[in-house]
Amino acid sequence: MFRAVFAALLLQRPVLGVLNGVVLSPRDTRSLVKLSSTFLHLSGEATCGGVFIAPNAVLTAAHCVIDENLQ
């Protein structure tokens, strides 16, 4: 079973677009945001997406704002 799954992963082609997506107008995306974070132990920036859930609050994934390497 492992060999079959591994072979399938090796032979698949990357998807070069969005499947079953829909075109949105700028009005439909006005609550989406881009978050850029810089962590001291990483070079460059980490970029994540989020969505406004209140005028002053953004919902995003925890790994976008929490540095798991800090103790």
C-alpha positions as a Markdown table, in Angstrom:
| # | Residue | x | y | z |
|---|---|---|---|---|
| 1 | Met | 0.0 | 0.0 | 0.0 |
| 2 | Phe | 2.8 | 2.4 | 0.9 |
| 3 | Arg | 4.5 | 1.8 | -2.4 |
| 4 | Ala | 1.3 | 2.6 | -4.4 |
| 5 | Val | 0.7 | 5.8 | -2.5 |
| 6 | Phe | 4.4 | 6.9 | -2.8 |
| 7 | Ala | 4.4 | 6.1 | -6.5 |
| 8 | Ala | 1.2 | 8.1 | -7.0 |
| 9 | Leu | 2.7 | 11.1 | -5.2 |
| 10 | Leu | 5.8 | 11.0 | -7.3 |
| 11 | Leu | 4.0 | 10.7 | -10.6 |
| 12 | Gln | 1.3 | 13.3 | -10.1 |
| 13 | Arg | 1.6 | 16.7 | -11.8 |
| 14 | Pro | 1.3 | 19.9 | -9.8 |
| 15 | Val | -1.9 | 21.8 | -10.1 |
| 16 | Leu | -1.3 | 25.0 | -12.0 |
| 17 | Gly | -4.5 | 26.8 | -11.0 |
| 18 | Val | -7.5 | 26.8 | -8.7 |
| 19 | Leu | -10.0 | 24.0 | -9.2 |
| 20 | Asn | -13.7 | 24.7 | -9.0 |
| 21 | Gly | -13.1 | 28.3 | -7.9 |
| 22 | Val | -15.3 | 31.3 | -8.6 |
| 23 | Val | -14.3 | 34.8 | -9.6 |
| 24 | Leu | -14.9 | 37.3 | -6.8 |
| 25 | Ser | -15.4 | 41.0 | -7.0 |
| 26 | Pro | -13.4 | 43.3 | -4.8 |
| 27 | Arg | -16.6 | 43.9 | -2.8 |
| 28 | Asp | -16.7 | 40.1 | -1.9 |
| 29 | Thr | -13.1 | 40.2 | -0.6 |
| 30 | Arg | -13.1 | 43.4 | 1.4 |
| 31 | Ser | -12.8 | 41.4 | 4.7 |
| 32 | Leu | -9.7 | 39.5 | 3.7 |
| 33 | Val | -6.3 | 40.6 | 5.0 |
| 34 | Lys | -2.7 | 39.7 | 4.4 |
| 35 | Leu | -0.5 | 39.3 | 7.5 |
| 36 | Ser | 3.3 | 39.5 | 7.3 |
| 37 | Ser | 5.3 | 38.5 | 10.4 |
| 38 | Thr | 9.1 | 38.6 | 11.0 |
| 39 | Phe | 10.6 | 36.1 | 13.5 |
| 40 | Leu | 14.1 | 36.7 | 14.8 |
| 41 | His | 15.3 | 33.1 | 14.0 |
| 42 | Leu | 13.9 | 33.1 | 10.5 |
| 43 | Ser | 15.2 | 35.0 | 7.5 |
| 44 | Gly | 12.6 | 36.8 | 5.5 |
| 45 | Glu | 8.9 | 37.1 | 6.3 |
| 46 | Ala | 6.1 | 34.7 | 6.9 |
| 47 | Thr | 2.9 | 35.6 | 5.1 |
| 48 | Cys | -0.6 | 34.4 | 6.1 |
| 49 | Gly | -4.1 | 35.3 | 5.3 |
| 50 | Gly | -6.9 | 36.3 | 7.7 |
| 51 | Val | -10.4 | 37.7 | 7.8 |
| 52 | Phe | -11.9 | 40.5 | 9.8 |
| 53 | Ile | -14.4 | 39.2 | 12.3 |
| 54 | Ala | -14.9 | 42.6 | 13.9 |
| 55 | Pro | -13.7 | 46.2 | 13.1 |
| 56 | Asn | -10.6 | 45.7 | 15.2 |
| 57 | Ala | -10.1 | 41.8 | 15.2 |
| 58 | Val | -8.6 | 39.5 | 12.6 |
| 59 | Leu | -9.0 | 35.7 | 12.6 |
| 60 | Thr | -6.0 | 33.7 | 11.3 |
| 61 | Ala | -4.1 | 30.5 | 12.1 |
| 62 | Ala | -2.1 | 30.4 | 15.3 |
| 63 | His | 1.1 | 29.6 | 13.6 |
| 64 | Cys | 0.9 | 32.9 | 11.8 |
| 65 | Val | 1.3 | 34.9 | 15.0 |
| 66 | Ile | 2.9 | 32.6 | 17.6 |
| 67 | Asp | 6.5 | 31.6 | 17.4 |
| 68 | Glu | 6.6 | 28.0 | 18.5 |
| 69 | Asn | 10.3 | 28.0 | 18.9 |
| 70 | Leu | 10.1 | 30.5 | 21.8 |
| 71 | Gln | 10.3 | 29.0 | 25.3 |
